[in-house]
Each structure stands twice: as structure tokens, then as C-alpha cells.
């Protein structure tokens, strides 16, 4: 093969897109985008060195075939077909006027409402696997969430109705129960030991609605953060596609090491980068769902973020470890304690937390009502704060608790530019998009500035500078000058972006112009020379 062609293939393998859930959706009466044709095989001509490598045979301990393993696993893997009824008609009716009984158009609109479709069914497909002879099935939360009907199909085409026992959005795990008294012969167990990178793995599922499909690969990595909650994922290179969501990833013993849930892909198809919920996480959640029908997790009631070197330096910390409290949620558990925004949480009940994800996992593992003894760093000192944990609320309730913002203002004012930092600021009430009457709004950010490098953008509102509330651009400037006088390299800004608050360590090294100006500024003696 030509070197240019090989380089093109390497580039394709390096390119990947956003994370996508691996479930397949089918519109009412349609089969997705139609039947997918198989891609033709590409010819491959190996050189002598490669051919000699192949002749060496499989490595010691590796299987010559996965056929026996596949035969063992496949009967326990199911296709999960779900149906939900949308409310398209209801949405249309909300836009119709509510007319008086004697209005001349009342009869027309009543007839129009009557003719509107009330429900628009939608279908989706995923995968799952039996974990017991009495018909408990594990799948993904995003497969079984808010559905009206669930049908389980086995490899032998047996079909059963099922219901949701419980579901957990944070871990994306759902537990189903088949509506049958039959005792099933095949089910899978979770593996207790964590897999090692390089271990063989088989992914079994229902990609694109094709039915039981087996693919093989290895564990590519452990502990992957894919930006989907505080939990880590396994990365595998076995082919996982839409419809594989909820299916098992199994080891050579036929035990489940992960629940397939997402892929990285530029096109929606497999490129060899798939993610699975580790068996340890899945088993813990499944046990809770089976026992209580839900997962009750501890809740601290704060918005948190990671530290970076700039924030750590501005706080007087030597290392950027811990979780920074960006906001105390009103009426949450932390609001009833002595915990404050800008506190850096370093330990929970004696257990060190290195970042915000570790803190979230540690708190979630504690039961609601438990006392969390926090070691925090505040104003250069360590102290202990105890918070009685609440129960983690549903997503919709959490969003309302975290929300903020008041009326818009349509007035405007000229900005005060902090040229060396690349910021143009005005009081928040004078900026229409700020949705708050507190703080100082950013109306412009120089794309080549330090502020842009730290993620500040138009519409962000600076609430505090080094722990002091600010209401005008002059107060922001004063806070920055104060930090410079104390020889700080960074200033700590508390910033509100929409309904989220976070802290940013903004570098404030003096510009060359400032240094020249200070060098030329007369001393106190020179200023008073000639005065009597």
C-alpha cells in the first residue's frame, strides 16, 4: 500500500467527534434512515515483515476463537424496544385562543382542536441483558426513560412485555422486570475484579436493530472522564454502534465488566472508541434499584469546580487540589451550614478529594441525612465544617434550585475598558443580557487577551473580586489594583454565566505600559519640591 494512503488512513483513525449515546431511534412508521448497506471490503496487501508477524500465531493465553464464549453470552442478551407517545397535539392546542362561548369563531377553533392528533408515537431500540432467572434486565436509563411500552426480544425471537423497576439518570442505569413467571435458563453475572488495560472484551447487543451482534476488542483505558457526570467509564475498542446502548461488555469468563453506553464518533458509527459503565458502578446501582426502586444519593447543595494553578495561587494554596465551592444553592443543605462560596473542600470524613468529580462521587456514596465533615481551606486557614446531607433532587427540581436571574433591562451605558486584561465592563443592570441587578457585566472580551484565555466571555457577570462584592467597573479595577499591590499574580473572580457560578483565577501581571508609568511617576519628595 502506498505511504500516502497509509497516512490518510492514520489521519482518519485519529479523527473523532462528540460523544453519542449508542441507542437507535426510529420514527413512527419509518425504519430510521432506511436499510444500511454493508461497506465493501478494502483490499489490503501486507508486506513481508507484516506477514511474518501474522505467522507467529496468537499470543499465549489468547483464544483462537470467541465462538464458545459468544454461545454462552448471547442467550442472555436482549433487544429492548420501547414506545412512547408524544404530545404533539397538546402543544398545538396550547397556542389556540380561549374564546368566549358566544364568540363567532368559537365553533371553528373547537372543531380545529378536535381534529388535532393527541399523540404521536415514537419508537427507540436499545440492548439489555438478564441478571437473574426471574427476569430482571439491565439496560441504560436513556433507553428506558419516560416510555409507555417496553418489549423484550430474545435471540430466539421470544418476546415479552416489561416494566421499569427503577432508573438512575446520573449513572445511566435502568432496571427492568419481564412480565412473566417463566424461569429463564441464561443470565449474566457482574465481574468483581476491575479489568486491566489490554484485557479482551466482547460487546454484545442490538446495533441498528439488527438483533444479537457480537464484536470483540480490548479494554483501551480505565477511569475515562467523558463529561457525563462524576462517574468514570471504561474505554473499549470493540465495535459499538447505535442500538448497543445497555448491552454488556464481557470478559473471557463471560462476566459483565461494563454496560455499553456511549461512543465517540464523527459520523454516528463505530470508530473504535466506545465507553461502558464499569461493573462496580452498575452492580451497586442495580442492587439499590432492585431493593428500593430508586437510588438515594447524598446531596451537598453546592455548585463546585476544579482548581487551576491561577485560582490556587490567588487563594494562597501551594497545589491545585480540592474542589472549589462556586455557589451555595439557596435552601440546600450547605445553606444551613457554615460552608461558604470560595471555600476549597479538601477532605470529606477524613478522605482526601483531589478534584470536583471526586467530591461529587464521595458525597453521592453517602446516604441522605448523614453528616459530612468537611475540611476546607478559607482565607489562608484550614477549618472544619459539618453539613447534614440532603437527598439528591431530580434533574428538573435541581435546575430550578440552581436557577437565578431577574428581569432584563433595556438601558445601555458606555463601558470602562481594562485594556491590559482585554475586558470592557459596565454595571450589570445596564446590560440587557445579564438578567441580574448585581455585579458587573462583561460587554466585550479581546480574543487575544488573558481574560479570553481564562474563558471569560460577553454576557458573563463578575459578582466578586477577591471575595468583595462589586457593583461597578471602578470596584473591579480597585480589586485588581489591591491584588497587584499585594504582589499577587492572579485575582480571584466570582463569575455568573447564565444560571451557573464559577471562580476564575485571572492573571494580572502588569503590562509594560503600567511598569513604565510607575517608573516615571515622581516620588513623594519630588511631588512636594518647591512647595512651602
C-alpha positions, 0 to 999 in steps of 0.5 A: 500500500502506498505511504500516502494512503497509509497516512490518510488512513492514520489521519482518519483513525485519529479523527473523532467527534462528540460523544453519542449515546449508542441507542437507535431511534426510529420514527413512527412508521419509518425504519430510521434512515432506511436499510444500511448497506454493508461497506465493501471490503478494502483490499489490503496487501501486507508486506513481508515483515507484516506477514511474518508477524501474522505467522507467529500465531496468537499470543499465549493465553489468547483464544483462537476463537470467541465462538464458545464464549459468544454461545454462552453470552448471547442467550442472555442478551436482549433487544429492548424496544420501547414506545412512547407517545408524544404530545404533539397535539397538546402543544398545538392546542396550547397556542389556540385562543380561549374564546368566549362561548358566544364568540363567532369563531368559537365553533371553528377553533373547537372543531380545529382542536378536535381534529388535532392528533393527541399523540404521536408515537415514537419508537427507540431500540436499545440492548439489555441483558438478564441478571437473574432467572426471574427476569430482571434486565439491565439496560441504560436509563436513556433507553428506558426513560419516560416510555409507555411500552417496553418489549423484550426480544430474545435471540430466539425471537421470544418476546415479552412485555416489561416494566421499569423497576427503577432508573438512575439518570446520573449513572445511566442505569435502568432496571427492568422486570419481564412480565412473566413467571417463566424461569429463564435458563441464561443470565449474566453475572457482574465481574468483581475484579476491575479489568486491566488495560489490554484485557479482551472484551466482547460487546454484545447487543442490538446495533441498528436493530439488527438483533444479537451482534457480537464484536470483540476488542480490548479494554483501551483505558480505565477511569475515562472522564467523558463529561457525563457526570462524576462517574468514570467509564471504561474505554473499549475498542470493540465495535459499538454502534447505535442500538448497543446502548445497555448491552454488556461488555464481557470478559473471557469468563463471560462476566459483565465488566461494563454496560455499553453506553456511549461512543465517540464518533464523527459520523454516528458509527463505530470508530473504535472508541466506545465507553461502558459503565464499569461493573462496580458502578452498575452492580451497586446501582442495580442492587439499590434499584432492585431493593428500593426502586430508586437510588438515594444519593447524598446531596451537598447543595453546592455548585463546585469546580476544579482548581487551576494553578491561577485560582490556587495561587490567588487563594494562597494554596501551594497545589491545585487540589480540592474542589472549589465551592462556586455557589451555595444553592439557596435552601440546600443543605450547605445553606444551613451550614457554615460552608461558604462560596470560595471555600476549597473542600479538601477532605470529606470524613477524613478522605482526601478529594483531589478534584470536583468529580471526586467530591461529587462521587464521595458525597453521592456514596453517602446516604441522605441525612448523614453528616459530612465533615468537611475540611476546607481551606478559607482565607489562608486557614484550614477549618472544619465544617459539618453539613447534614446531607440532603437527598439528591433532587431530580434533574428538573427540581435541581435546575430550578434550585440552581436557577437565578436571574431577574428581569432584563433591562433595556438601558445601555451605558458606555463601558470602562475598558481594562485594556491590559486584561482585554475586558470592557465592563459596565454595571450589570443592570445596564446590560440587557443580557445579564438578567441580574441587578448585581455585579458587573457585566462583561460587554466585550472580551479581546480574543487575544487577551488573558481574560479570553484565555481564562474563558471569560466571555460577553454576557458573563457577570463578575459578582466578586473580586477577591471575595468583595462584592462589586457593583461597578467597573471602578470596584473591579479595577480597585480589586485588581489594583489591591491584588497587584499591590499585594504582589499577587499574580492572579485575582480571584473572580466570582463569575455568573454565566447564565444560571451557573457560578464559577471562580476564575483565577485571572492573571494580572501581571502588569503590562509594560505600559503600567511598569513604565508609568510607575517608573516615571511617576515622581516620588513623594519628595519630588511631588512636594519640591518647591512647595512651602 
